[in-house]
Amino acid sequence: MTSQHPGGTVKLGPYEIARIGYGAMQLEKLDRTAAGAVLRRAVELGVNHLDTASFYGHTTVNQHIRAALHPYADDLVIVSKVGARRVGAPVPLTLAQHPSQLREQVQLDLTSLGLDQVPVVNLRRADQGPGLIAEGDQLVPLDDQLAELIALRNEGLIGAIGLSNVSTQQLKQALPAGIVCVQNAYSLINRSSEEQLRLCATNGIAWIPYFPLGSAFDRLPYAPFDRIPSPAEHPVVLRIAARLGATPAAVCLAWILAHAGNTALIPGTRSIAHLEDNLRAAVVELDEDALAELDAVVSA
Ligand SMILES: NC(=O)c1ccc[n+]([C@@H]2O[C@H](COP(=O)([O-])OP(=O)(O)OC[C@H]3O[C@@H](n4cnc5c(N)ncnc54)[C@H](OP(=O)(O)O)[C@@H]3O)[C@@H](O)[C@H]2O)c1
């Protein structure tokens, strides 16, 4: 495998990122050495886009990233998200949607990652699942949150603004703020955000699907979330993978890359073998028959 950017590159606002990046959420459960090995292998193989959050552990994942990769390469784009925070047991995660809380989380990212500016920060809305759903005083108007993020950008503490878990209407509402990416749950078998994807494509916004392989939510301490089906287990995927001599995971990722040119992937894994497999999605060639069959797979 070469060390060029896997899958080529795509624009993420002012940055140029590899079309296959790495979602670091699961590193929370690895120790510093094991997490560092995965991160360094990703960068070695051309990944220059990492997805994280201060609430992946009590900044645990950010600390892993800093320990493994700081001082950062000039072209490394670390993307974080705000909208939740870590608390103690028994419920490890709680929403933190207020503008002042968003600012606190950016500060936490800056100190734990050792950055002067977080390149991109996604506002993670919680109007609907997966995950926690906002209620009571956590129901905060989107415009108030955007105003805070714009202020943070004007102050130079964040480089650009993204959105996560948003409806089409919310995305349209936020466009004047200058949105560089949208991160919604999306995969071969979950196309509920197809409309948002198309709106992003029209507006030059990067599409960064989370759960492209069905998620690792069931393996993290964010209970009580059930296992989300994996597209890699779909019979059509298994058949095409066998025919093409690729793994089912790589076929799922290759389909998303082929489906939308504005996509940048952030599959998550704790395994170097799986990381390498996911990066090989860049070289899986889906022929016309395979694409047609995969296109026709309907959301579960
Ligand atoms: N914006 C948001 O609200 C939000 C929410 C959740 C996640 N995210 C971001 O999105 C990223 C991706 O989400 P995710 O990690 O939950 O889910 P995912 O990428 O859909 O799937 C991860 C799961 O697939 C397995 N896997 C990965 N590569 C594999 C391969 N080649 N073969 C077989 N199994 C494989 C992993 O297990 P192994 O560890 O065993 O490989 C893990 O169980 C996260 O890391 C996080 O950065 C964002």
The ligand as an SDF file (V2000), in Angstrom:
LIG
                    3D

 48 52  0  0  0  0  0  0  0  0999 V2000
  -20.9600   12.8300   14.8210 N   0  0  0  0  0  0  0  0  0  0  0  0
  -21.3700   11.8320   15.5670 C   0  0  0  0  0  0  0  0  0  0  0  0
  -22.3930   11.9260   16.2370 O   0  0  0  0  0  0  0  0  0  0  0  0
  -20.5970   10.5540   15.6170 C   0  0  0  0  0  0  0  0  0  0  0  0
  -21.1640    9.4430   16.2580 C   0  0  0  0  0  0  0  0  0  0  0  0
  -20.4450    8.2750   16.3000 C   0  0  0  0  0  0  0  0  0  0  0  0
  -19.2130    8.1860   15.7030 C   0  0  0  0  0  0  0  0  0  0  0  0
  -18.6680    9.2780   15.0920 N   0  0  0  0  0  0  0  0  0  0  0  0
  -17.3450    9.1830   14.4340 C   0  0  0  0  0  0  0  0  0  0  0  0
  -17.4690    8.2610   13.3820 O   0  0  0  0  0  0  0  0  0  0  0  0
  -16.4390    7.2820   13.4700 C   0  0  0  0  0  0  0  0  0  0  0  0
  -16.9470    5.9820   12.9030 C   0  0  0  0  0  0  0  0  0  0  0  0
  -17.9670    5.4520   13.7360 O   0  0  0  0  0  0  0  0  0  0  0  0
  -17.8220    4.0730   14.5050 P   0  0  0  0  0  0  0  0  0  0  0  0
  -16.3890    3.8130   14.7690 O   0  0  0  0  0  0  0  0  0  0  0  0
  -18.7650    4.0430   15.6560 O   0  0  0  0  0  0  0  0  0  0  0  0
  -18.4580    3.0540   13.4890 O   0  0  0  0  0  0  0  0  0  0  0  0
  -18.0500    2.3720   12.1040 P   0  0  0  0  0  0  0  0  0  0  0  0
  -16.8620    3.0200   11.5280 O   0  0  0  0  0  0  0  0  0  0  0  0
  -19.2940    2.2740   11.3120 O   0  0  0  0  0  0  0  0  0  0  0  0
  -17.7690    0.8710   12.5680 O   0  0  0  0  0  0  0  0  0  0  0  0
  -16.8600    0.5410   13.5130 C   0  0  0  0  0  0  0  0  0  0  0  0
  -17.0630   -0.9490   13.7950 C   0  0  0  0  0  0  0  0  0  0  0  0
  -16.7250   -1.6860   12.6480 O   0  0  0  0  0  0  0  0  0  0  0  0
  -15.6350   -2.5730   12.9600 C   0  0  0  0  0  0  0  0  0  0  0  0
  -14.7290   -2.5220   11.8200 N   0  0  0  0  0  0  0  0  0  0  0  0
  -14.0270   -1.4500   11.3700 C   0  0  0  0  0  0  0  0  0  0  0  0
  -13.3280   -1.7830   10.2890 N   0  0  0  0  0  0  0  0  0  0  0  0
  -13.5710   -3.0910   10.0570 C   0  0  0  0  0  0  0  0  0  0  0  0
  -13.1230   -4.0190    9.0780 C   0  0  0  0  0  0  0  0  0  0  0  0
  -12.2920   -3.6660    8.1120 N   0  0  0  0  0  0  0  0  0  0  0  0
  -13.5760   -5.2940    9.1550 N   0  0  0  0  0  0  0  0  0  0  0  0
  -14.4290   -5.6720   10.1080 C   0  0  0  0  0  0  0  0  0  0  0  0
  -14.9020   -4.8380   11.0650 N   0  0  0  0  0  0  0  0  0  0  0  0
  -14.4600   -3.5570   11.0360 C   0  0  0  0  0  0  0  0  0  0  0  0
  -15.0160   -2.0420   14.2220 C   0  0  0  0  0  0  0  0  0  0  0  0
  -14.4780   -3.0870   14.9930 O   0  0  0  0  0  0  0  0  0  0  0  0
  -12.8750   -3.2670   15.2060 P   0  0  0  0  0  0  0  0  0  0  0  0
  -12.4610   -2.2200   16.1750 O   0  0  0  0  0  0  0  0  0  0  0  0
  -12.7690   -4.6500   15.6970 O   0  0  0  0  0  0  0  0  0  0  0  0
  -12.2610   -3.0660   13.8590 O   0  0  0  0  0  0  0  0  0  0  0  0
  -16.2070   -1.4160   14.9260 C   0  0  0  0  0  0  0  0  0  0  0  0
  -16.9230   -2.3760   15.6600 O   0  0  0  0  0  0  0  0  0  0  0  0
  -16.1130    7.2360   14.9570 C   0  0  0  0  0  0  0  0  0  0  0  0
  -14.8390    6.6840   15.1890 O   0  0  0  0  0  0  0  0  0  0  0  0
  -16.2420    8.6720   15.3590 C   0  0  0  0  0  0  0  0  0  0  0  0
  -15.0200    9.3440   15.0940 O   0  0  0  0  0  0  0  0  0  0  0  0
  -19.3450   10.4510   15.0310 C   0  0  0  0  0  0  0  0  0  0  0  0
  1  2  1  0
  2  3  2  0
  2  4  1  0
  4  5  1  0
  4 48  2  0
  5  6  2  0
  6  7  1  0
  7  8  2  0
  8  9  1  0
  8 48  1  0
  9 10  1  0
  9 46  1  0
 10 11  1  0
 11 12  1  0
 11 44  1  0
 12 13  1  0
 13 14  1  0
 14 15  2  0
 14 16  1  0
 14 17  1  0
 17 18  1  0
 18 19  2  0
 18 20  1  0
 18 21  1  0
 21 22  1  0
 22 23  1  0
 23 24  1  0
 23 42  1  0
 24 25  1  0
 25 26  1  0
 25 36  1  0
 26 27  1  0
 26 35  1  0
 27 28  2  0
 28 29  1  0
 29 30  1  0
 29 35  2  0
 30 31  1  0
 30 32  2  0
 32 33  1  0
 33 34  2  0
 34 35  1  0
 36 37  1  0
 36 42  1  0
 37 38  1  0
 38 39  2  0
 38 40  1  0
 38 41  1  0
 42 43  1  0
 44 45  1  0
 44 46  1  0
 46 47  1  0
M  CHG  2   8   1  16  -1
M  END
$$$$
